[in-house]
């Protein structure tokens, strides 16, 4: 039998492949003074993200106020030159750094790593891509992942005293009966509810979403008249330049008044219709022709074009705030301002700014934190309310102002209730702790262990894990599970409140007027200096 090279241990091919293996490189990072070795690329200021270095080139996404959207760019470190590669939504580099996956206008491409402007030709066709999903296995994985995320991220490692593995076993027995993503959310919700902490939420996921058809709303209170037609009892005011506060019947060119009758909609009589909203289904955001008249008859009726809205809640809220401002002003002879803060996010900050600055001429202020949906901007508002006067400033032909500027010098009262939530709780706590003023109403919600974005589930579901808990300056857990107590307890009767009788606001007016008795007017401008003496 002839010996082969392989049998003799002389496998030439194997030897060649072994010799071709690259030597392992050892990379040593000198951390000493590394922060002082930062080098600035000579590129324009803006927002940069997905910064990816590849050899002597750096790839990144860029946007600025002048860029008209995001752009995909590359900087060549050797040539010291920046190149715009195209309008790309996102990109990913392959593990071997030779290929790039890009998305452009909802289409996907795989290209060579570019060094000049990209012109992708053929996108990846996903039209026939289908994925088989074993929902039972997927739901079990999501359930387990939810349990694990709570275990690893909840602010309290002891799970607030719970035997967390035992809780998992308690609810896992329900998984075989889950037949819908809503069922799974229910089971997960019950499981995380055992922790008894605010901001523990689960929602979303891959589940059926029925098409919603919006009913058109006219921004008015409408009732059925004995004539058979519908009468407009009240037209809600609005801010028609703002999308979410547009009142259709008050827009320019719409000649409709309270007390008018709606005779027909798009030419169809309303007389024999029991519910006018049946005739407005699917009309939100679309032109609708109303036939209206000042009397319940077709004779002399006129036609107007309106564009109904899908939601009237913003109009009711706007009216409520404006009515409260008017009520406070009239009850205090114009001395006291009123601000409602609906949340501690962009809307709440906008509402504060919108109403705070126009009322700087007031002596005192009522801040309404009731129904506050939370957020994270309460410190910004608290800092504004805390400003302390250091001096007055005058200028010729102008009123006397304060320094710091934009202050209300007199007493401040805060309204709270059981729906003042999250950062709404924090706002009340800070207001009271810093002794900015008197707090009136009911104890707040008491949910302040904060959250951030959800870690992704495979089907796009959302789980929020309470991660940030407040501690008092004395080292005690605060607010969570209890809320913030008012200085003066006042409970509103819902029926009376619906009728417009707001006992909490009335008490705030009473208290602020009493406190105004000690208000000190700014000093008059002293005699102007005479330098000749």
C-alpha positions in Angstrom: 0.0 0.0 0.0 1.4 3.3 -1.1 1.8 5.9 1.6 0.3 9.3 0.7 1.6 12.7 1.8 -1.4 13.0 4.0 -0.7 9.7 5.8 2.9 10.8 6.3 1.7 14.0 7.8 2.8 16.0 4.7 -0.6 17.4 3.6 0.7 20.1 1.4 -2.7 21.8 1.1 -3.2 21.9 4.9 0.3 23.2 5.3 -0.3 26.0 2.8 -3.6 27.0 4.5 -1.9 27.0 7.9 0.9 29.2 6.6 -1.6 31.6 5.1 -3.3 32.3 8.5 -2.7 35.9 9.5 -0.8 36.6 12.7 -3.0 37.7 15.5 -2.6 41.4 16.2 -2.5 42.6 19.7 -4.1 46.0 20.1 -3.2 48.0 23.2 -5.2 51.1 24.1 -3.5 53.8 26.0 -6.2 55.1 28.2 -4.0 57.6 30.0 -5.0 61.1 28.8 -7.3 59.6 26.1 -9.8 62.5 26.6 -7.1 65.0 25.6 -6.5 63.2 22.3 -9.9 64.0 20.8 -9.6 65.5 17.3 -12.3 67.7 15.8 -13.2 67.0 12.2 -13.5 70.2 10.1 -17.2 69.8 9.3 -20.1 72.1 9.8 -22.1 72.2 13.1 -25.2 70.1 13.2 -26.6 66.8 14.5 -24.4 63.7 13.8 -25.4 60.1 14.4 -24.6 56.5 13.4 -20.9 57.6 13.3 -19.0 54.6 11.8 -15.3 54.6 11.3 -14.0 52.2 8.5 -10.2 52.3 8.0 -9.2 55.9 7.0 -12.9 56.9 6.4 -15.7 57.9 8.7 -19.4 57.4 7.7 -22.2 59.3 9.4 -25.7 60.7 9.2 -26.1 64.5 9.4 -28.8 67.1 9.7 -29.0 70.8 10.5 -31.4 73.7 10.2 -30.0 74.4 6.8 -29.7 70.8 5.5 -33.3 70.2 4.4 -33.5 66.8 6.1 -30.9 64.2 6.9 -27.9 63.4 4.7 -25.5 60.5 4.4 -21.9 61.7 4.4 -18.3 60.4 4.5 -15.1 62.0 5.7 -11.8 60.9 4.3 -9.1 61.3 7.0 -6.2 61.0 4.5 -7.6 63.5 2.0 -9.2 65.6 4.7 -12.3 65.9 2.6 -16.0 65.4 3.3 -18.2 63.8 0.6 -22.0 63.8 0.6 -23.1 60.3 -0.4 -26.9 60.8 -0.8 -30.2 61.0 0.9 -30.3 57.8 2.9 -32.7 57.1 5.8 -30.3 54.6 7.5 -27.3 52.4 6.9 -25.6 49.3 8.4 -22.2 48.0 7.6 -21.5 44.2 7.2 -19.2 42.4 9.6 -16.4 42.2 7.0 -16.7 45.9 6.3 -17.1 45.3 2.5 -20.9 45.7 2.1 -23.4 48.2 3.3 -27.2 47.8 3.8 -29.1 51.1 3.2 -32.7 52.2 3.2 -34.0 54.9 0.9 -37.6 56.0 0.7 -38.9 52.7 2.2 -36.8 50.6 -0.1 -33.7 48.5 0.8 -30.4 48.0 -1.0 -27.1 46.1 -0.5 -24.2 48.0 -2.0 -20.4 48.0 -1.8 -19.1 50.4 0.9 -19.3 53.7 -1.0 -16.6 56.3 -1.5 -18.6 58.6 -3.8 -22.2 59.5 -4.3 -24.4 56.4 -4.3 -26.8 55.5 -7.1 -28.3 52.2 -6.1 -30.1 50.4 -9.0 -31.9 47.3 -7.8 -33.6 47.2 -4.4 -34.3 44.1 -2.4 -37.8 42.8 -3.3 -39.7 42.1 -0.1 -43.1 41.9 -1.7 -43.3 38.1 -1.5 -41.6 37.7 1.8 -43.7 35.8 4.3 -42.7 34.7 7.8 -44.2 31.8 9.6 -44.9 32.7 13.3 -45.5 30.2 16.0 -47.5 32.5 18.2 -47.6 30.2 21.2 -43.8 30.1 21.3 -43.5 33.8 20.6 -45.9 34.7 23.3 -44.1 32.5 25.8 -40.8 34.2 24.9 -42.4 37.7 25.3 -43.9 36.7 28.7 -40.5 35.4 29.9 -38.7 38.5 28.6 -41.2 40.8 30.4 -40.5 38.9 33.6 -36.8 39.1 33.0 -36.8 42.8 32.2 -38.7 43.7 35.4 -36.2 41.5 37.4 -33.2 43.3 35.9 -34.4 46.9 35.7 -37.0 47.6 38.4 -35.5 50.3 40.8 -35.8 47.9 43.8 -33.6 44.7 43.4 -35.8 43.0 46.1 -38.8 43.5 43.8 -40.5 45.3 46.7 -40.5 42.1 48.8 -42.0 39.8 46.1 -40.7 36.2 45.4 -40.3 37.1 41.7 -39.6 33.5 40.5 -42.7 32.4 42.3 -44.7 35.2 40.6 -43.5 33.9 37.2 -44.7 30.4 37.9 -48.0 31.8 39.2 -48.9 33.4 35.8 -47.0 31.1 33.4 -49.8 28.5 33.9 -52.1 30.9 32.0 -50.0 30.9 28.9 -51.6 27.8 27.3 -54.9 29.7 27.4 -53.6 32.8 25.6 -55.2 33.0 22.2 -54.6 36.6 21.3 -52.0 39.3 21.9 -54.5 41.1 24.1 -54.7 38.0 26.2 -51.0 38.1 26.6 -50.9 41.7 27.6 -53.6 41.0 30.2 -51.5 38.2 31.7 -48.3 40.3 31.7 -50.2 43.2 33.1 -51.5 41.1 36.0 -48.0 39.8 36.7 -46.3 43.1 36.8 -49.2 44.5 38.7 -48.2 42.3 41.7 -45.3 44.8 42.2 -47.7 47.5 43.2 -45.8 50.4 41.7 -46.8 53.1 39.3 -45.6 53.3 35.6 -45.6 49.5 35.2 -47.2 49.3 31.7 -47.5 46.8 28.9 -49.2 47.5 25.6 -49.0 47.1 21.8 -47.6 44.1 20.0 -48.6 42.2 16.9 -52.4 42.1 17.1 -55.4 42.8 14.8 -56.0 46.5 14.3 -59.5 47.3 13.0 -59.8 50.3 10.7 -61.1 53.3 12.5 -63.6 55.5 10.8 -63.8 59.0 12.4 -67.1 60.6 12.9 -67.2 64.3 12.0 -67.8 66.6 14.9 -68.9 70.2 14.5 -67.5 71.6 17.8 -70.9 72.3 19.2 -73.6 71.1 21.5 -76.5 70.0 19.4 -79.9 68.6 20.4 -83.0 67.3 18.7 -85.7 69.9 18.4 -89.4 69.2 18.7 -89.7 70.3 15.0 -87.6 67.2 14.1 -84.6 69.2 13.0 -81.5 69.7 15.2 -80.7 72.9 17.0 -77.3 74.3 17.8 -77.4 75.0 21.5 -73.8 76.1 22.0 -70.8 76.7 19.7 -67.4 75.9 21.3 -64.8 78.6 20.9 -61.5 77.7 19.4 -58.1 78.8 18.1 -58.6 78.2 14.4 -55.0 78.7 13.6 -54.1 75.6 15.7 -54.9 72.2 14.3 -56.1 70.5 17.5 -58.2 73.5 18.6 -60.1 74.3 15.4 -63.8 75.0 15.9 -65.5 74.3 12.6 -68.6 76.6 13.0 -66.4 79.6 14.0 -64.1 79.6 11.0 -64.0 82.5 8.6 -66.9 82.3 6.1 -69.0 80.0 8.1 -72.2 81.9 8.8 -73.7 79.9 11.7 -74.9 81.1 15.1 -76.1 79.5 18.3 -79.9 78.9 18.1 -79.7 78.1 14.4 -81.2 74.8 13.1 -79.5 72.2 11.0 -82.0 71.4 8.3 -79.9 69.1 6.1 -76.5 67.6 5.8 -75.1 67.2 2.2 -78.6 67.7 0.9 -80.2 65.1 3.1 -82.9 66.2 5.6 -82.2 65.8 9.3 -85.9 65.9 10.2 -86.5 62.1 10.4 -83.0 61.2 11.7 -82.8 60.2 15.4 -79.0 60.8 15.7 -77.4 63.6 13.7 -73.9 61.9 14.0 -75.1 59.0 11.8 -75.0 61.6 9.0 -71.4 62.7 9.9 -69.7 59.3 10.0 -66.5 59.4 8.0 -66.6 63.2 7.4 -63.8 64.3 9.7 -61.4 66.5 7.8 -63.7 66.6 4.7 -65.9 69.3 3.4 -69.6 69.0 4.4 -72.5 71.1 3.3 -74.9 72.2 6.1 -78.3 73.6 5.3 -79.0 76.0 8.3 -81.8 78.4 9.2 -82.6 80.6 12.1 -86.0 78.9 12.3 -87.1 75.3 12.0 -88.1 75.4 8.3 -86.6 74.9 4.9 -87.9 78.2 3.7 -85.2 80.8 3.7 -82.5 78.3 4.7 -78.9 78.9 3.6 -76.0 76.5 2.8 -72.6 76.7 4.4 -69.5 74.6 3.9 -67.8 73.3 7.0 -64.9 70.9 7.7 -65.7 68.7 10.8 -63.0 67.6 13.3 -62.4 64.1 14.6 -62.0 65.2 18.2 -63.7 67.9 20.3 -61.8 67.4 23.5 -59.3 70.1 22.7 -62.2 72.6 22.3 -63.8 71.7 25.6 -60.4 72.0 27.3 -59.8 75.4 25.7 -63.2 76.6 26.8 -62.7 75.3 30.4 -59.4 77.1 30.7 -60.7 80.4 29.2 -63.8 80.2 31.5 -61.5 79.7 34.6 -59.3 82.7 33.6 -62.4 84.8 33.2 -63.8 83.6 36.5 -60.6 84.3 38.5 -60.1 87.7 36.9 -63.7 88.8 37.6 -63.7 87.5 41.2 -60.4 89.3 42.0 -61.0 92.5 40.1 -58.3 91.6 37.6 -55.6 91.2 40.3 -55.0 87.4 40.0 -53.9 85.3 37.1 -54.8 81.7 36.3 -52.8 78.9 34.5 -53.7 75.3 34.0 -50.9 72.9 33.2 -52.3 69.8 31.5 -49.0 67.8 31.6 -45.3 68.2 32.1 -44.4 67.7 28.5 -44.4 69.9 25.4 -48.2 70.7 25.6 -48.0 71.6 29.3 -44.9 73.8 28.8 -46.6 75.5 25.9 -49.7 76.2 28.0 -47.6 77.6 30.8 -45.7 79.9 28.5 -48.9 80.9 26.7 -50.7 82.0 29.9 -47.8 83.0 32.2 -46.3 85.9 30.2 -49.6 87.7 29.3 -50.5 87.7 33.0 -47.2 89.2 34.3 -49.1 92.4 35.2 -51.1 90.4 37.8 -50.3 90.7 41.5 -50.9 87.0 42.3 -51.3 83.7 40.5 -53.4 80.5 40.8 -51.6 77.5 39.2 -53.9 74.5 38.4 -52.1 71.1 38.4 -55.3 69.1 38.4 -55.4 66.3 35.9 -51.8 66.8 35.1 -50.7 63.8 32.9 -47.0 64.0 33.9 -43.8 64.3 31.9 -40.5 65.8 32.9 -40.4 69.6 32.7 -41.6 70.5 36.2 -38.2 71.8 37.3 -38.3 74.4 34.5 -41.6 75.7 35.7 -40.6 75.6 39.4 -37.5 77.6 38.7 -39.6 80.3 37.0 -42.1 80.5 39.9 -39.2 80.6 42.5 -37.6 83.8 41.2 -36.8 86.3 44.0 -36.9 90.0 43.5 -33.5 91.8 43.8 -34.5 95.2 42.4 -36.8 97.2 40.2 -35.8 98.7 36.9 -37.4 101.7 35.1 -37.0 103.2 31.7 -38.5 106.3 30.3 -41.9 105.9 28.7 -42.2 102.3 30.0 -43.6 100.6 33.1 -41.4 99.6 36.0 -40.1 96.0 35.7 -38.4 93.6 38.0 -34.9 92.1 38.1 -34.9 89.2 37.5 -37.5 89.8 34.9 -40.8 88.1 34.3 -42.0 87.7 37.9 -45.3 87.7 39.7 -44.5 89.3 43.1 -47.6 88.3 45.1 -49.0 85.1 46.6 -49.3 81.9 44.6 -51.8 79.1 45.1 -51.6 75.6 43.6 -54.6 73.4 42.9 -54.1 69.6 43.0 -56.3 66.5 42.8 -56.1 62.7 42.6 -55.4 63.0 38.9 -52.2 65.1 39.3 -49.9 62.4 38.2 -46.2 61.5 37.8 -44.3 64.7 37.2 -47.6 66.4 38.2 -46.9 64.7 41.6 -43.3 66.0 41.6 -44.5 69.5 40.7 -46.8 69.6 43.7 -44.1 68.2 46.0 -41.5 70.8 44.9 -44.1 73.6 45.1 -44.8 72.6 48.7 -41.3 71.8 49.7 -39.9 75.1 48.5 -42.8 77.0 50.1 -43.8 78.8 47.0 -47.4 79.0 48.1 -50.5 77.3 49.4 -51.6 73.9 48.0 -55.4 73.3 47.8 -57.4 70.3 46.7 -57.0 66.5 47.2 -54.0 64.3 47.6 -52.2 63.6 44.3 -52.0 60.3 42.4 -48.7 59.1 44.0 -47.0 57.4 41.0 -43.4 58.8 40.6 -41.0 55.9 40.0 -40.0 57.0 36.5 -39.6 55.1 33.3 -37.8 55.5 30.0 -38.2 53.8 26.6 -39.1 50.2 26.2 -36.7 47.5 25.3 -37.9 45.9 22.0 -40.0 42.8 21.9 -39.9 40.6 18.8 -43.4 41.8 17.7 -43.0 45.5 18.6 -44.7 45.4 21.9 -44.0 47.8 24.7 -43.2 47.2 28.3 -42.3 50.0 30.8 -40.2 49.2 33.8 -40.2 51.7 36.8 -36.5 52.6 37.2 -36.1 56.0 38.9 -37.3 56.4 42.4 -37.3 59.7 44.4 -35.6 59.9 47.9 -36.1 62.9 50.2 -33.3 65.1 51.5 -33.6 63.2 54.7 -33.0 59.8 53.0 -36.6 58.5 52.9 -38.7 57.1 50.0 -41.2 59.7 49.1 -44.5 60.3 47.1 -44.8 56.8 45.5 -47.9 55.0 46.7 -49.2 58.0 48.7 -49.0 61.2 46.7 -48.7 64.8 47.9 -51.0 66.1 50.6 -52.6 69.5 50.1 -52.4 72.2 52.8 -56.2 72.7 52.5 -58.3 69.7 51.6 -61.2 70.4 49.3 -63.1 67.7 47.4 -65.2 68.6 44.3 -68.7 67.2 43.8 -68.6 65.8 40.2 -72.3 66.8 39.6 -71.7 70.3 40.8 -68.5 70.5 38.9 -70.3 69.5 35.7 -72.7 72.4 36.4 -69.8 74.7 36.6 -69.4 74.9 40.4 -65.7 74.3 41.1 -65.3 74.3 44.9 -61.5 73.8 44.7 -61.1 76.9 42.4 -63.5 78.9 44.6 -61.4 78.1 47.7 -58.2 79.1 45.8 -59.8 82.5 45.0 -60.8 82.9 48.6 -57.3 82.1 49.9 -55.4 84.2 47.4 -57.6 87.2 48.1 -57.0 86.9 51.8 -53.2 86.6 51.2 -53.3 89.7 48.9 -54.2 91.8 51.9 -50.5 91.6 52.8 -49.3 92.5 49.3 -46.8 95.2 49.1 -46.9 97.5 46.0 -43.6 98.2 44.2 -42.1 101.5 45.5 -42.7 104.6 43.4 -39.9 105.9 41.2 -37.7 108.1 43.4 -37.0 111.7 42.5 -34.6 111.9 39.6 -31.1 112.9 40.5 -30.0 116.5 40.1 -26.3 116.5 39.3 -26.1 120.3 39.6 -26.4 120.2 43.3 
